[in-house]
Amino acid sequence: MTPPADARPRVAGLVLAAGGSRRMGRPKQLLPYGDGVLLDAVLATARACGFAQLVLAVGGSSAEVLKGVNTAGCDVAVNPDFGTGCGSSIAAALQWLHPDTDVVVLLLGDQPGVMARNVDRLLAGRGQADIAVCRYDDGIGHPFAFARSVLPALAGLHGDKAVWKLLEERASEVTEVAVPGTIPLDINTDDDYERVLDTLRGAP
């Protein structure tokens, strides 16, 4: 039986797209992808998840990114300290959350291969876990889900890879949810971008 609407957890999506794209030398958020740009594709997926709230964290080239991306339906958190690592961008975004948020799903703005069905499976399989992650055929990958009780710890993260360190520190609270397929590619280099485009085109 489907629980009544007011009994369902209030789930927010948080899209991290604040990186400075140092290795690429140009804003990867605005790389051509499909019929638009990379970040448009990620945000379209996030909208398809039916989140109660969608927060977008931007930082590097923020003015250019916000001009070139459709941010309709997003609460935009601009992080001037993006260069210190993703921890500061998460903290900036969490300040925008509705106070009644029960669960936050973390999505990467440079990982267009994540589909709404990945998020659906993650949320369906998390149960009451404080932290839930996707267990793909080849390892752990995004998206991740965090209960309200974990949000203070998320807000206190510092530096890059901070989320992964949190998962290690609180391993006993992490539930792994099986998701078919391999970990979706994220884009840090031109080679990564070419591989993602090959996947989009259906190349082996």
KOLVEX-133195 format. One record per residue: residue number from 0; residue in three letters; chain; x, y, z of N, C-alpha, C in turn. Coordinates in Angstrom, 3 decimals. Layout:
<torlos>
NUM  Ala  A  X  Y  Z  X  Y  Z  X  Y  Z
...
</torlos>
This chain:
<torlos>
0  Met  A  0.844  -1.191  0.000  0.000  0.000  0.000  0.883  1.246  0.000
1  Thr  A  0.540  2.215  -0.829  1.298  3.453  -0.885  0.945  4.321  0.320
2  Pro  A  1.956  4.816  1.063  1.664  5.651  2.222  1.034  6.958  1.789
3  Pro  A  0.219  7.569  2.658  -0.355  8.872  2.316  0.748  9.882  2.060
4  Ala  A  0.434  10.896  1.245  1.450  11.859  0.825  2.155  12.504  2.010
5  Asp  A  1.401  12.811  3.087  2.011  13.515  4.204  2.890  12.596  5.053
6  Ala  A  2.876  11.273  4.764  3.720  10.346  5.511  5.019  10.043  4.774
7  Arg  A  5.097  10.440  3.522  6.310  10.194  2.754  7.393  11.189  3.169
8  Pro  A  8.641  10.761  3.149  9.711  11.695  3.498  9.821  12.814  2.464
9  Arg  A  10.176  13.979  2.936  10.410  15.108  2.038  11.851  15.005  1.536
10  Val  A  12.006  14.789  0.242  13.322  14.528  -0.341  13.756  15.724  -1.186
11  Ala  A  14.962  16.177  -0.944  15.542  17.256  -1.733  16.692  16.709  -2.567
12  Gly  A  16.859  17.253  -3.752  18.002  16.924  -4.587  19.022  18.047  -4.509
13  Leu  A  20.280  17.682  -4.411  21.365  18.661  -4.361  22.343  18.327  -5.487
14  Val  A  22.432  19.215  -6.471  23.322  19.007  -7.610  24.586  19.830  -7.410
15  Leu  A  25.712  19.147  -7.335  27.005  19.817  -7.164  27.601  20.145  -8.528
16  Ala  A  27.680  21.437  -8.838  28.236  21.869  -10.125  29.086  23.119  -9.927
17  Ala  A  29.874  23.118  -8.856  30.619  24.323  -8.473  32.098  24.261  -8.813
18  Gly  A  32.549  23.172  -9.414  33.975  23.017  -9.679  34.523  24.046  -10.653
19  Gly  A  35.828  24.265  -10.561  36.472  25.242  -11.422  36.977  24.680  -12.735
20  Ser  A  36.808  23.376  -12.961  37.211  22.721  -14.222  38.668  23.000  -14.562
21  Arg  A  39.542  22.954  -13.571  40.945  23.304  -13.801  41.607  22.384  -14.819
22  Arg  A  41.293  21.089  -14.769  41.958  20.148  -15.661  41.497  20.285  -17.108
23  Met  A  40.300  20.839  -17.298  39.788  20.975  -18.661  40.100  22.341  -19.258
24  Gly  A  40.258  23.333  -18.397  40.575  24.661  -18.894  39.388  25.442  -19.412
25  Arg  A  38.190  24.874  -19.285  36.958  25.554  -19.682  35.835  24.968  -18.837
26  Pro  A  34.743  25.710  -18.642  33.675  25.226  -17.752  33.044  23.940  -18.278
27  Lys  A  33.260  22.846  -17.574  32.691  21.586  -18.058  31.168  21.573  -17.945
28  Gln  A  30.623  22.431  -17.088  29.167  22.509  -16.981  28.525  22.887  -18.313
29  Leu  A  29.304  23.596  -19.160  28.768  24.116  -20.419  29.238  23.336  -21.643
30  Leu  A  29.836  22.176  -21.433  30.239  21.346  -22.563  29.010  20.888  -23.343
31  Pro  A  29.062  20.921  -24.668  27.918  20.429  -25.460  27.610  18.974  -25.118
32  Tyr  A  26.322  18.713  -24.945  25.896  17.347  -24.601  24.449  17.182  -25.034
33  Gly  A  24.194  16.208  -25.885  22.832  16.014  -26.368  22.337  17.255  -27.099
34  Asp  A  21.149  17.712  -26.716  20.574  18.892  -27.355  20.922  20.179  -26.627
35  Gly  A  21.757  20.088  -25.587  22.106  21.283  -24.825  23.519  21.193  -24.302
36  Val  A  23.663  21.452  -23.012  24.975  21.365  -22.371  24.909  20.357  -21.234
37  Leu  A  26.077  20.019  -20.731  26.194  18.942  -19.749  25.303  19.162  -18.520
38  Leu  A  25.381  20.341  -17.936  24.619  20.578  -16.714  23.123  20.587  -16.977
39  Asp  A  22.698  21.014  -18.157  21.270  20.936  -18.500  20.782  19.493  -18.421
40  Ala  A  21.603  18.559  -18.917  21.213  17.149  -18.907  21.070  16.634  -17.480
41  Val  A  22.006  17.003  -16.617  21.940  16.563  -15.217  20.715  17.151  -14.526
42  Leu  A  20.450  18.431  -14.762  19.298  19.070  -14.127  17.985  18.492  -14.649
43  Ala  A  17.945  18.120  -15.925  16.735  17.490  -16.464  16.459  16.174  -15.749
44  Thr  A  17.513  15.402  -15.508  17.356  14.160  -14.750  16.873  14.445  -13.337
45  Ala  A  17.460  15.452  -12.696  17.067  15.791  -11.331  15.602  16.205  -11.256
46  Arg  A  15.152  16.956  -12.252  13.741  17.357  -12.266  12.836  16.141  -12.433
47  Ala  A  13.295  15.161  -13.198  12.488  13.967  -13.430  12.345  13.114  -12.177
48  Cys  A  13.174  13.366  -11.171  13.113  12.581  -9.928  11.955  13.003  -9.028
49  Gly  A  11.352  14.141  -9.310  10.215  14.584  -8.509  10.583  15.033  -7.112
50  Phe  A  11.778  15.588  -6.935  12.190  16.070  -5.617  11.260  17.182  -5.128
51  Ala  A  11.083  17.249  -3.829  10.302  18.341  -3.254  11.030  19.667  -3.421
52  Gln  A  12.349  19.611  -3.509  13.172  20.809  -3.696  14.421  20.397  -4.456
53  Leu  A  14.898  21.281  -5.316  16.122  21.031  -6.069  17.066  22.206  -5.845
54  Val  A  18.225  21.915  -5.267  19.230  22.942  -4.992  20.427  22.711  -5.902
55  Leu  A  20.868  23.765  -6.552  22.013  23.711  -7.452  23.145  24.531  -6.862
56  Ala  A  24.302  23.905  -6.658  25.482  24.604  -6.154  26.402  24.933  -7.324
57  Val  A  26.708  26.205  -7.488  27.636  26.639  -8.525  28.744  27.462  -7.879
58  Gly  A  29.850  27.615  -8.604  30.971  28.363  -8.062  31.883  28.844  -9.163
59  Gly  A  32.673  27.917  -9.742  33.562  28.275  -10.831  32.801  28.758  -12.051
60  Ser  A  33.200  29.926  -12.588  32.533  30.513  -13.761  31.030  30.621  -13.546
61  Ser  A  30.627  30.975  -12.328  29.197  30.919  -11.983  28.331  31.819  -12.859
62  Ala  A  28.802  33.029  -13.169  27.986  33.930  -13.989  27.760  33.338  -15.375
63  Glu  A  28.821  32.783  -15.949  28.721  32.174  -17.276  27.824  30.943  -17.235
64  Val  A  27.977  30.131  -16.195  27.176  28.915  -16.070  25.699  29.260  -15.927
65  Leu  A  25.388  30.207  -15.059  23.986  30.545  -14.823  23.348  31.192  -16.053
66  Lys  A  24.157  31.849  -16.868  23.642  32.440  -18.098  23.376  31.372  -19.154
67  Gly  A  24.175  30.283  -19.132  24.096  29.294  -20.187  23.288  28.057  -19.867
68  Val  A  22.748  27.965  -18.637  22.048  26.753  -18.194  20.626  27.113  -17.770
69  Asn  A  19.697  26.220  -18.031  18.318  26.395  -17.598  18.201  25.992  -16.133
70  Thr  A  18.059  26.966  -15.254  17.971  26.695  -13.818  16.535  26.761  -13.305
71  Ala  A  15.567  26.659  -14.186  14.164  26.711  -13.771  13.884  25.656  -12.711
72  Gly  A  13.216  26.067  -11.644  12.852  25.142  -10.576  13.955  24.889  -9.571
73  Cys  A  15.100  25.542  -9.744  16.233  25.324  -8.830  16.384  26.493  -7.854
74  Asp  A  16.758  26.165  -6.634  17.302  27.165  -5.726  18.810  27.149  -5.943
75  Val  A  19.377  28.291  -6.308  20.787  28.355  -6.697  21.634  28.878  -5.541
76  Ala  A  22.621  28.076  -5.146  23.578  28.465  -4.114  24.909  28.747  -4.783
77  Val  A  25.362  29.991  -4.715  26.643  30.366  -5.306  27.710  30.296  -4.222
78  Asn  A  28.729  29.488  -4.462  29.789  29.294  -3.473  31.067  29.996  -3.926
79  Pro  A  31.396  31.137  -3.328  32.629  31.828  -3.727  33.890  31.091  -3.294
80  Asp  A  33.747  30.143  -2.371  34.903  29.399  -1.859  35.049  28.037  -2.529
81  Phe  A  34.522  27.899  -3.747  34.525  26.592  -4.417  35.923  26.004  -4.550
82  Gly  A  36.946  26.865  -4.599  38.306  26.381  -4.777  38.844  25.584  -3.609
83  Thr  A  38.159  25.640  -2.468  38.613  24.893  -1.289  38.133  23.454  -1.300
84  Gly  A  37.324  23.084  -2.280  36.845  21.711  -2.363  35.342  21.622  -2.301
85  Cys  A  34.824  20.424  -2.604  33.374  20.235  -2.699  32.678  20.390  -1.353
86  Gly  A  33.427  20.205  -0.248  32.816  20.340  1.072  32.166  21.697  1.266
87  Ser  A  32.835  22.755  0.806  32.285  24.102  0.976  31.047  24.312  0.115
88  Ser  A  30.998  23.660  -1.039  29.825  23.789  -1.913  28.625  23.060  -1.329
89  Ile  A  28.867  21.912  -0.717  27.780  21.197  -0.040  27.234  22.054  1.094
90  Ala  A  28.133  22.630  1.881  27.704  23.472  3.000  26.885  24.664  2.509
91  Ala  A  27.324  25.286  1.416  26.592  26.425  0.868  25.202  26.013  0.411
92  Ala  A  25.096  24.847  -0.219  23.806  24.386  -0.724  22.853  24.004  0.398
93  Leu  A  23.374  23.386  1.440  22.511  22.945  2.536  21.808  24.110  3.220
94  Gln  A  22.376  25.285  3.145  21.735  26.452  3.753  20.414  26.806  3.076
95  Trp  A  20.218  26.310  1.866  19.001  26.604  1.112  17.897  25.583  1.354
96  Leu  A  18.183  24.535  2.088  17.194  23.476  2.257  15.968  23.941  3.045
97  His  A  14.820  23.431  2.626  13.590  23.634  3.393  13.779  22.994  4.767
98  Pro  A  13.319  23.644  5.830  13.568  23.104  7.176  12.942  21.749  7.445
99  Asp  A  11.946  21.361  6.659  11.291  20.068  6.874  11.887  18.947  6.021
100  Thr  A  13.024  19.193  5.411  13.661  18.174  4.577  14.027  16.946  5.410
101  Asp  A  13.659  15.771  4.911  13.969  14.514  5.597  15.184  13.805  5.004
102  Val  A  15.346  13.914  3.687  16.413  13.199  2.979  16.980  14.108  1.901
103  Val  A  18.300  14.058  1.746  18.968  14.786  0.668  19.653  13.775  -0.246
104  Val  A  19.405  13.900  -1.551  20.086  13.065  -2.548  21.145  13.923  -3.230
105  Leu  A  22.377  13.464  -3.159  23.509  14.190  -3.728  23.800  13.682  -5.134
106  Leu  A  23.791  14.602  -6.097  24.074  14.298  -7.501  25.244  15.146  -7.972
107  Leu  A  26.031  14.613  -8.883  27.177  15.338  -9.424  26.809  15.988  -10.753
108  Gly  A  27.170  17.253  -10.885  26.836  17.993  -12.089  27.613  17.584  -13.314
109  Asp  A  28.646  16.735  -13.132  29.432  16.278  -14.286  29.261  14.783  -14.530
110  Gln  A  28.114  14.246  -14.110  27.862  12.807  -14.239  26.507  12.586  -14.917
111  Pro  A  26.444  12.853  -16.229  25.146  12.797  -16.916  24.593  11.395  -17.090
112  Gly  A  25.407  10.369  -16.836  24.924  9.006  -17.005  24.000  8.528  -15.903
113  Val  A  23.896  9.276  -14.805  22.948  8.922  -13.748  21.533  9.222  -14.242
114  Met  A  20.659  8.255  -14.110  19.280  8.406  -14.562  18.328  8.501  -13.369
115  Ala  A  17.124  8.969  -13.621  16.140  9.068  -12.546  15.865  7.706  -11.925
116  Arg  A  15.965  6.652  -12.709  15.715  5.320  -12.156  16.775  4.931  -11.124
117  Asn  A  18.005  5.456  -11.267  19.029  5.207  -10.256  18.596  5.797  -8.918
118  Val  A  18.079  7.014  -8.972  17.619  7.692  -7.758  16.419  6.956  -7.171
119  Asp  A  15.483  6.550  -8.035  14.303  5.825  -7.557  14.711  4.548  -6.823
120  Arg  A  15.648  3.821  -7.401  16.092  2.569  -6.782  16.798  2.844  -5.449
121  Leu  A  17.615  3.892  -5.436  18.323  4.259  -4.200  17.344  4.578  -3.076
122  Leu  A  16.349  5.388  -3.370  15.395  5.795  -2.336  14.508  4.624  -1.910
123  Ala  A  14.152  3.766  -2.867  13.311  2.616  -2.532  14.072  1.616  -1.671
124  Gly  A  15.386  1.532  -1.865  16.164  0.534  -1.152  16.819  0.984  0.129
125  Arg  A  16.743  2.284  0.428  17.466  2.789  1.599  16.802  2.439  2.917
126  Gly  A  15.500  2.140  2.878  14.801  1.881  4.130  14.850  3.102  5.019
127  Gln  A  15.309  2.922  6.262  15.451  4.043  7.193  16.927  4.366  7.427
128  Ala  A  17.783  3.936  6.518  19.220  4.127  6.704  19.585  5.608  6.757
129  Asp  A  20.551  5.929  7.601  21.033  7.306  7.671  21.752  7.702  6.393
130  Ile  A  22.482  6.750  5.806  23.226  6.998  4.571  22.993  5.824  3.630
131  Ala  A  22.706  6.118  2.370  22.545  5.060  1.371  23.349  5.425  0.136
132  Val  A  23.982  4.420  -0.446  24.812  4.625  -1.641  24.433  3.588  -2.683
133  Cys  A  24.786  3.863  -3.927  24.522  2.923  -5.015  25.672  1.925  -5.120
134  Arg  A  25.326  0.635  -5.123  26.308  -0.419  -5.349  26.121  -0.915  -6.784
135  Tyr  A  26.979  -0.391  -7.672  26.939  -0.811  -9.070  27.712  -2.122  -9.239
136  Asp  A  27.705  -2.644  -10.448  28.397  -3.910  -10.707  29.891  -3.817  -10.421
137  Asp  A  30.458  -2.610  -10.559  31.903  -2.445  -10.400  32.295  -1.581  -9.200
138  Gly  A  31.351  -1.323  -8.295  31.731  -0.583  -7.092  30.677  0.406  -6.639
139  Ile  A  31.062  1.224  -5.667  30.163  2.232  -5.087  30.227  3.508  -5.902
140  Gly  A  29.075  4.109  -6.131  29.046  5.368  -6.876  27.829  6.201  -6.529
141  His  A  27.831  7.432  -7.019  26.695  8.340  -6.834  25.508  7.851  -7.660
142  Pro  A  24.317  8.296  -7.280  23.982  9.246  -6.220  24.022  8.625  -4.823
143  Phe  A  24.146  9.514  -3.823  24.093  9.129  -2.413  22.869  9.785  -1.778
144  Ala  A  22.343  9.145  -0.729  21.222  9.715  0.010  21.596  9.844  1.480
145  Phe  A  21.218  10.974  2.075  21.552  11.258  3.463  20.293  11.674  4.226
146  Ala  A  20.076  11.041  5.365  18.949  11.404  6.218  19.222  12.733  6.921
147  Arg  A  18.157  13.332  7.425  18.278  14.617  8.103  19.313  14.583  9.231
148  Ser  A  19.417  13.450  9.927  20.342  13.347  11.050  21.802  13.515  10.642
149  Val  A  22.105  13.278  9.359  23.483  13.354  8.869  23.817  14.745  8.336
150  Leu  A  22.822  15.595  8.140  23.062  16.881  7.500  24.059  17.770  8.256
151  Pro  A  24.054  17.802  9.593  25.089  18.600  10.266  26.503  18.136  9.937
152  Ala  A  26.696  16.828  9.832  28.015  16.310  9.461  28.354  16.697  8.026
153  Leu  A  27.371  16.652  7.129  27.606  17.068  5.750  28.002  18.539  5.687
154  Ala  A  27.313  19.358  6.463  27.581  20.791  6.446  28.967  21.126  6.985
155  Gly  A  29.544  20.225  7.752  30.853  20.472  8.340  32.012  19.906  7.548
156  Leu  A  31.743  19.388  6.356  32.811  18.785  5.552  33.765  19.842  5.006
157  His  A  35.014  19.422  4.815  36.030  20.325  4.265  36.837  19.591  3.201
158  Gly  A  37.177  20.308  2.138  38.073  19.778  1.127  37.394  18.869  0.120
159  Asp  A  38.227  18.343  -0.803  37.738  17.405  -1.806  37.666  15.995  -1.219
160  Lys  A  36.862  15.162  -1.821  36.668  13.770  -1.388  36.125  13.696  0.039
161  Ala  A  35.601  14.826  0.532  35.130  14.857  1.916  33.955  13.912  2.133
162  Val  A  33.088  13.792  1.133  31.932  12.905  1.269  32.389  11.464  1.416
163  Trp  A  33.395  11.070  0.639  33.906  9.702  0.724  34.528  9.437  2.097
164  Lys  A  35.176  10.434  2.647  35.744  10.281  3.997  34.630  10.094  5.023
165  Leu  A  33.521  10.829  4.824  32.381  10.686  5.727  31.814  9.266  5.644
166  Leu  A  31.733  8.726  4.441  31.238  7.354  4.281  32.140  6.364  5.016
167  Glu  A  33.440  6.591  4.979  34.367  5.704  5.675  34.201  5.825  7.188
168  Glu  A  34.073  7.051  7.659  33.964  7.284  9.099  32.665  6.715  9.671
169  Arg  A  31.612  6.688  8.879  30.304  6.249  9.365  29.851  4.997  8.621
170  Ala  A  30.814  4.132  8.340  30.542  2.929  7.535  29.424  2.084  8.117
171  Ser  A  29.296  2.043  9.425  28.267  1.207  10.054  26.860  1.720  9.779
172  Glu  A  26.737  2.965  9.332  25.424  3.562  9.067  25.069  3.539  7.584
173  Val  A  25.972  3.013  6.755  25.780  3.061  5.303  25.083  1.800  4.792
174  Thr  A  24.020  1.998  4.045  23.342  0.902  3.345  23.689  0.972  1.869
175  Glu  A  24.095  -0.152  1.303  24.389  -0.231  -0.116  23.168  -0.772  -0.856
176  Val  A  22.740  -0.036  -1.871  21.564  -0.413  -2.654  22.033  -0.863  -4.036
177  Ala  A  21.700  -2.076  -4.407  22.134  -2.625  -5.692  21.488  -1.879  -6.853
178  Val  A  22.318  -1.402  -7.770  21.857  -0.708  -8.971  22.536  -1.361  -10.174
179  Pro  A  21.781  -1.832  -11.146  22.385  -2.515  -12.292  23.311  -1.605  -13.095
180  Gly  A  24.309  -2.218  -13.722  25.202  -1.465  -14.586  26.471  -1.033  -13.879
181  Thr  A  27.314  -0.336  -14.626  28.577  0.150  -14.086  28.421  1.573  -13.572
182  Ile  A  29.387  2.000  -12.769  29.361  3.355  -12.211  29.326  4.361  -13.359
183  Pro  A  28.359  5.267  -13.379  28.309  6.272  -14.446  29.587  7.116  -14.459
184  Leu  A  30.062  7.419  -15.663  31.285  8.197  -15.812  31.071  9.637  -15.360
185  Asp  A  32.084  10.199  -14.698  32.077  11.632  -14.446  33.209  12.253  -15.259
186  Ile  A  33.118  13.547  -15.480  33.994  14.212  -16.434  34.976  15.129  -15.710
187  Asn  A  36.254  14.817  -15.849  37.308  15.667  -15.313  38.321  16.077  -16.376
188  Thr  A  38.409  15.297  -17.437  39.382  15.550  -18.502  38.700  15.450  -19.860
189  Asp  A  39.433  15.860  -20.898  38.895  15.735  -22.255  38.656  14.279  -22.629
190  Asp  A  39.516  13.390  -22.160  39.324  11.964  -22.435  38.028  11.459  -21.797
191  Asp  A  37.768  11.907  -20.561  36.508  11.546  -19.899  35.320  12.020  -20.732
192  Tyr  A  35.414  13.244  -21.213  34.333  13.829  -22.012  34.081  13.002  -23.274
193  Glu  A  35.157  12.598  -23.933  35.001  11.798  -25.144  34.345  10.449  -24.829
194  Arg  A  34.716  9.864  -23.696  34.105  8.578  -23.319  32.610  8.749  -23.028
195  Val  A  32.267  9.838  -22.374  30.852  10.096  -22.088  30.074  10.318  -23.378
196  Leu  A  30.668  11.037  -24.311  30.004  11.244  -25.599  29.855  9.935  -26.354
197  Asp  A  30.861  9.083  -26.280  30.756  7.761  -26.913  29.593  6.980  -26.334
198  Thr  A  29.437  7.042  -25.012  28.321  6.352  -24.349  26.991  6.918  -24.834
199  Leu  A  26.919  8.244  -24.931  25.695  8.891  -25.399  25.349  8.450  -26.818
200  Arg  A  26.365  8.281  -27.638  26.154  7.871  -29.035  25.933  6.374  -29.169
201  Gly  A  26.114  5.634  -28.062  25.901  4.206  -28.102  27.084  3.429  -28.602
202  Ala  A  28.269  4.066  -28.594  29.468  3.351  -29.034  29.885  2.336  -27.978
203  Pro  A  30.483  1.211  -28.372  30.883  0.193  -27.393  32.039  0.671  -26.545
</torlos>
